[in-house]
Amino acid sequence: MLAIALLLAGCGDAAYAPSTLSPQGFGAARIADLWWFLLALGGAVFIAVMVYLAIALFRPRKPGDNAKNQRNGSRVILFAGIIAPAIILFVVFGFTVSTLNAISTPSISREFTIHVVAQQWWWEVRYPYQQIETANEIHIPAGEPVRFLLSSEDVIHSFWVPELQGKLDMVPGKTHELWLQADQPGVYIGQCAEFCGIQHAKMRFIIVAEPPEEFERWVAEQRQPASEPSESLALRGQQVFLSSTCINCHAVAGTNATGDLGPDLTHLASRRTLAAATIANNRGNLGGWIADPQHIKPGAFMPPTPLTGPELQALLAYLATLK
Amino acid sequence: MTQDIALGPSSKNPDEHPSSTPVPVGDRPHTISPDEDLNERLEKIWADPPGFYGWFKALQNDALGGRIMSTAFTFFLIGGVTALLMRMQLIRPENTFLSPQRYNELFTMHGSTMMYLFAVPMLEGFAIFLLPFILGNREMPFPRLGQFSFFTFILGGILFYSSFIFGAVPDAGWFAYVPLSGPEYSPGLPLDFWLLGLGVAEIAAIAAGAEITIAILRMRAPGMSLVRMPVIAWAYLITAVAILFAFTTLLIASLLLELDRKMGTQFFNPAAGGSAILWQHLFWIFGHPEVYIQFIPATGMISMIVPVFARHRLVGYSYVVIALLATGFLSFALWVHHMFTAGLPQITMSFFSVASIMIGVPAGIQIFAWVTTIFFGRPVWTTSFYFVVGFLVTFILGGISGIMVGVVPFNWQVHDSYFVVAHFHYVLIGGVTFPIFAALYYWMPLFTGRLLNERLGKWNFWLFFIGFHVTFFPMHIVGLLGMPRRVYTYQEQIGWDIYNQISTVGSFILAIGVLLFVINVFYSRQRGEKVDSNPWQADSLEWATSIPAPNYGFSELPIVRSRHPLWDQKDVRDGEAPLKRMLQALSGWPLTWRAALTTSALEARPTEIFRVSGPSIWPVVTAVGLIVIFAAEIFTFRILVFSGVIGVIVGLVGWHWPDHIETTERELEFEREHNILVYPNGSPTISRWSMGIIVLLVATCTAIFVFSYFYISLQHTVWPLAGIERPGLLLPAIGTAAVLATAAAMYWANRRITKGDVVGMRIGLALALILGAVAVGTLIYDLRQVNFDHTINAYGSLYWTLTIFLIALLLGGMAQILFTQIWSWFGRYSAREHVAVDIGGFYWYAMILFWLALAGTVYLAPYTILSS
């Protein structure tokens, strides 16, 4: 987890992949077990057939009789080509059903739901009970199953956190339910898995699993409206913000910025990433993103905002207060 | 014969072969050329017209098959270049070699090209070239349909690729999921190029599918009963039938999407009562069989090549045939495994999971049949056989990963990841492209008269094989590490770099392998070793004729008495005396028209001698008209669309205009002497079968429309939507009565002409026309009086579209009757020749069922199924 923190800070070296094979939650864990079983079984079948093929190709030849070969050959097909695969596939199906049952019904549940609405190319995250709205960064309590309601605002997307659970599509006009759990606190990479347009590749998100008390603290912070800036630079930044085109799409609770086309910015500074987990959230990246989003994410709907240097500096100072 | 392959002529060293295999007799006796002069005359009748204009009129199966294969292979090379560009982009993280837009266009073009413009046409090209030879006949049943198929295919492909010129390249992937591909999220032309450009190519595929089905069922050599049919013929039969169902489904799905895009219908718009998931069902009802449409003929090729190079009869022929049939059936029962992450009910997923992994059984049967054949035989290591072994190794891996992705929970992890990309390339390159290369090395002598170079061939194989595995094996791993497919780039330090680098290196090795093949083809055309007959000592009939294959196929048709005629029969012309006499007579008569033979479907007893249609420009006119319709529709240029429609109508009329030959005493004499029907104006059998296929296609369209209606209506608790009233029932009742009466009139017309009463027939046909017009009138009147249009919501879209489809069906049938009526004034029909009247009647009987299904759905479903 140190690695991911470093990665997102943009200065780490260690490679870290959101691997389905290092599962961190019950769903992914059961599926990884299934995978190792399938790999062992498939590997055994492959080796067996390859040995037979090698013998068939390279064995010393003796003349044989066609009729007898046909009889014996048919027996080989019957046993090795029909009965053996049927038994193996029956076993595979048994394992399939048991895994399916295990991961679709979580052991415990509490009234806690996260509604994720996908749109081109970011994730709106709502906690209806806590009345929180955020984007691209989903906080969950570690060690308990969490219910997600997944839907889409525009085209079909797919919600995938490889280390935690299998993926589920987000279809316009429908709401799908997915349960997932992170056993340990940590940051897990998620991404859109259904091609959804020009920036499908950079439609990522992170799941931040925290110990329950830390999670509650986060909830409490997120419920606060944005604090009024006290510094003069930040105050100027707020004016820049409120008089710019930013507010057509973005909202900051407690101000008259109420746009809802883009992510809610009320607690922007508390988030680890920008542009749907494309870049780390730091001053330099944020400035670059505001000035020229199309360079970082060509085709994204956010237009460049023409600001003078001082205006941008002020804006960044203001945005940094949105904790 | 090349020296580096251990395949000396059997006559020199018969002991080389295991005693289980009958030693093939020397080459010469199989080459059917009793009379050089006669062969020249036959060649002249069957040859395509010369010159530039003649090139367009050409319709010989050899010429068309060759053209289709070369065109498809060219698309394969283009598709390969798109893949290399993508691999370049992915060689390192955050690469800027391609823009995201360009990358998305390239993977869309890559998938679509390989699926629609390479694999299916390539295999159909093989079929059109080879089948008449393999089946021991002279031609395909509809040479003009083959010609039409070639021109629609190449023009459709060009139209599709012209999107680059217009800067409107399709970019929604080869399965173009809605709503992304719909009017709101893909405005502009790109998706229209995809739908309409490929739509033309799909029509080409259906045309070839119809032709292949009838060729295999009704145009085999005498004696080639179903159980003696070579496995490849079984494979192509199953594939061709699957093409008819699958591609028709795709065409209807494309039509609905294009209507959404251009006409404002709401089939796929959830906001107006439509369904985004309906597209996925329709697409995969096509898309999954599509994979088997490629795989089944490829395995058919393997089943032909393995016994020849193993020098042993295929072990378990019946098992293999049953496995092919099972694969064909199952392929239509597992489309949902592409939708396991779409949030469907668990019970649905369990069912389709079972069906998906059950496909492992027929695959297992075939694999063990091939390996066991090799086990008992004595392999001859030609390049073709190398590719067979490469196929076995690669395909088995792809099959195993296929079972894995059929397992629902595992699918949830790897679906739309690089694991799946790896899997389907193992199946499609391993299971289809390797066999295609094996087949090209194997059958090339028949195409060109020369062998491909074996030394280049081995290099071709090893580079292709190694390049393939280096490219695609790492994709399994990077997929498990969480890399989704269709991403134009990935982050630094996410641990995917090294696998992508290996893949990119592999893809260039693979490309060099393909390049060597191209070089080999050009080199061998000039310098390849010439052969004149059966270079591989094969067992099947295509090697019984001279090489390169003559235009007329066989002068004297072979008589099949064994599953392996060239291994078991001393002389393939030998057989029952009367049959042999007839075939001998047929080789020298008629030398004025192209005569071919139809045989019965099961036993392949000769049934008719008929005239195969000759060169004509009209199929090209029809194809061009069709392309004009589709191209103009892309730009919504409706006047041009309309002229295209005129072109198609003119083309079709010219194409089918009876090119009448009076039946003379000579034909009747031949009939009496050899006890076989002679039809110098085309085969009634084949006409009936072709009408059967048209009815099948229409039935498929009808089924898809009805399915779509119920799928959408069952999403709603209120139906009709948005306060629309239920349809009135009086008009439909009148229409139904008229349609039923039409069938009676057609029956009367049929009865009268069988008795030679032309006037009675005309009265029946005229009555049918009037009643048909009444039925059409009720539908049109109904559309004029309803108070909603097709754009209001999905209900309106379904109501209008199904009704208009029904009107089109009626008008099509009426046009057929009208032309029958016209031709009857030219004196075309008699008690002996009146097949047009028969099949017109057949269409109308089927029409009743279509009417009941469609009108029943539109008018009654709102009453019976759902309450408002």
Interface residues (C-beta under 8 A of the other chain):
Chain A: L7 G12 D13 A14 A15 Y16 A17 P18 S19 T20 L21 A28 R30 I31 L34 W35 L38 G42 V45 F46 V49 M50 Y52 L53 I55 A56 L57 R59 R61 P63 G64 D65 N66 N69 Q70 G73 S74 V76 I77 L78 A80 G81 I82 A84 P85 A86 I88 L89 V92 F93 F95 T96 V97 T99 L100 I103 S104 Q120 D154 V155 I156 S158 W160 P162 E163 Q165 G166 K167 L168 D169 V171 P172 G173 K174 H176 I189 Q191 C192 A193 E194 F195 C196 G197 I198 Q199 H200 A201 K202 P298 G299
Chain B: P18 S19 S20 T21 S99 P100 Q101 N104 D171 A172 G173 Y177 P179 L180 E184 Y185 P270 A271 S275 A276 I277 H312 R313 V315 G316 Y319 T341 A342 G343 Q346 M349 S350 S353 V354 I357 M358 G360 V361 G364 I365 Q366 I367 F368 A369 V371 T372 T373 I374 F375 F376 R378 P379 V389 L392 V393 I396 L397 I400 S401 I403 M404 V407 V408 P409 F410 N411 W412 Q413 V414 H415 D416 S417 L480 L481 G482 P484 R485 R486 V487 Y488 T489 Y490 Q491 Q493 I494 G495 W496 D497
